[in-house]
Amino acid sequence: MLVCPNCQSENPNTNNFCQKCGTSLRYKNCHKCHKEVKWSDENCPHCGTLTGTVWWAIISQPSTEVSSTKEENVAQSSVTEEIDLKVVPENSVAGTGRPITVLKVDEEEEETDEVDDSSDLVTTKVEDEIQAVEEKVEISPTEEREINQQPVYLDSQQRYRVLNKIEEVKAWFAGQPTLDKFLQLKVLDENPLEKSLLDVVLEQNADPSELLEGHESQLASELLPKMGLNELAVPYILLQNSFVHIVPEVHDAWQDEQGTVVLLEDRSEWELVTSIWGKEDLPILQILFWLDEMACLWKALLEVGCGESLLVEKNLRVDEDQNLGLQQLYFDARDRQGNLQDLGKMWQKLFHQSGKTQYGPLVTVLKQLSEGEIPTVEELRTKIAAIARQEQEVDFEPDEVTDELEDPEWVLDEEDLELENLAEHDEQMDSEHLFYNSPDNDTPTVVLPMQLLSLDDAGCTDIGRQRQHNEDYFGITTQLKKQENVLGKSMEARGLYIVCDGMGGHAAGEVASAMAVETLQRYFEANWVEDRELPEREVILQGILAANQAIYDVNQQNARSGSGRMGTTLVMALIKDTNVAIAHVGDSRIYTYTRKRGLEQITIDHEVGQREIERGVEPEIAYSRPDAYQLTQALGPRDGNILKPDITFTEVNEDTLFILCSDGLSDNQLLENNWESYIAPLISSKANLEQGLLKLIEFANHHNGHDNITVAIAKLKVRPNLEHQRL
């Protein structure tokens, strides 16, 4: 099935357009020149920009049984395996434009006298190729180039085309001896809209972590048949929820006679940690942050037999926002499992190779770690947290910093590194270590003080497909002050974000929502006078009451009553650097999205059904009431004496999206069910928020569309605070 990129509905593979929304399933627009390109193209034919979907493929050797079978048949493999290669000849099936897949001929079919006439051409070509190999017919250089230029696919469906290491892949598929147990390469997904085999398997099975619950001592390899997953994919899937972004997402996985294959998001272009570790402007707090993340990940990796992943230099990467990530998982050797000493030596190696000077506390911790004096991850993370706190509390004078760094007792001795003792670990798959225990949620998390790096925002509203007028209204007001010095860039920012959904019939809803937004904007312009702090709770409350009173007065003046009294919902976010205040009235919502926690709803609807749940009524019963979705609070219909807005404060400690929206967007669990496609990509620094919102609203119109749709998004990018710390 083809999944529409616009409305996410499923379509037959033969469809050229989505049967629900009409979006093309064969063509898209280049993100650079905006001209039409095929979904299957690697690069835009007009401007040369990479437009294709590229995956990082890992192939393991076949099982021992398969390998021994190949060795027994090595005498005849020169012909048979050559045919088994997924190399596509230039001929193609008539009328389809798809090349013919030359696969290994089934022995039983060879013995059958009856042959389909339609396959004569293919059969003849295969026989000619076999005869050419057997007779060792010499081919011209031109013919050889044409053969070498033929595309090679990982799969018999010709979906995943090999982009590099083509000769290695051919040799691998041909069963030629190799020292590598794993082959790593890039592949182009020529049909990226089609559901992957892994997606289908996961849809048909329970959550793998739930399946393994209560079986921690049982080998995951024994549970694989229950999940329908191959052994390479299991650790990725088990770690994905707990270590979003750090562990790459699995796109597809399968197993056949050629070996076991897993396809991951391609991180080969991410910057190596080793390339930026030694930069003079890299703050020690950023390094401590990475060390803490690796320590947290270490325990979970050991439990799935992949501790090696943190001991391979080229595997440690950072994205454009300097978020730590692994390129892939490396499996521990059968006869050896890593320990914290290995991790300590790896960290020492990173410092040594980068030439970055270490100062006292960290030298001590790394030495203790590499000598086995720190037995647990919890103790290690506690020590890292203590160093981080010390960095924030002490402001050294330049002379003190210089004197301390020049003290030989504080400088790491090369002889203490013992880098030569770093073992060359085998990257062999070990299914005996593929059991899973969920990470210890009680492990203390190091939360380093953050500073704002950037604030980006966008807002959009749409009338929807069924309404005659738009009763939603939003407002965004920001003040930005950028700073740049030797420590890098930072920003001071103040933002006010408001979304209102009006009600009351005729044009009343439009008036109420606009009045609320404009009243609040004027109020905070006059009353938010302290640049360094957020307004206090009472100040925010009085602003909301002022907006309520403005609408209430109009209702009273016009003698409106009952459903004719205009009113509006309210969601509001006040942002001052990394501090945020949230306020809301009604059923409009605020969500947050972070890489670690995913999408979270941080407001609770003010409606009858939710009120009953808070009183202890079962959700099914509470929302079976005919008035379940009736608002219990709104701005305007009543005076402020009974209005009780929810006001909360929070601090941002990682890159975060704040999504404010009316119920036209949030109805029918639209965000909860589709955030991975429409919200998660917006967290990237490269993402265009305005374009992302337009796609989100277009999608919402196809799935909801019964109401006005309004959304405002604020994207906060943060980094460890660089002020008052050692250089």
Secondary structure, 3 states (H helix, E strand, C coil): CEECCCCCCEECCCCCECCCCCCECCEEECCCCCCEEECCCCECCCCCCECCEEEEEEEECCCHHHHHHHHHCHHHHHHHHHHHCCECCCCECCCCCCECCCCCCCHHHHCCCCCCHHHHHHHHHHHHHHHHHHCCCCCCHHHHHHHHHCCEECCCCCCEEECCCHHHHHHHHCCCCCCCCEEEEEEEECCCCECCHHHHHHHHCCCHHHHHCCCCCCCHHHHHHHHCCCCCCHHHHHHHCCCCCCCCCEEEEEEECCEEEEEEECCCCCEEHHHHHCCCCCCHHHHHHHHHHHHHHHHHHHHCCCHHHHCCHHHEEECCCCCEEECCCCCCCCCCCCCHHHHHHHHHHHHHHHCCCCCHHHHHHHHHHHCCCCCCHHHHHHHHHHHHHHHHHCCCCHHHHHHHHHCHHHCCCHHHCCHHHCCCCCCCCCHHHCCCCCCCCCCCCCCCCEEEEEEEEEEEEECCCCCCCCCEEEEEEEEEEEEEECCEEEEEEEEEEEEEEEECCCCHHHHHHHHHHHHHHHHHHHHCCCCCCCCCHHHHHHHHHHHHHHHHHHHHHCCCCHHHCCEECEEEEEEECCEEEEEEECCCEEEEEECCCEEEECCCCCEHHHHHHHCCCCHHHHCCCCCCCCECCCECCCCHHHCCCEEEEEECCCCEEEEEECHHHHHHHHHHHHHHHHCHHHHCCCCCHHHHHHHHHHHHHHHCCCCCEEEEEEEEEEEECCCCCCC
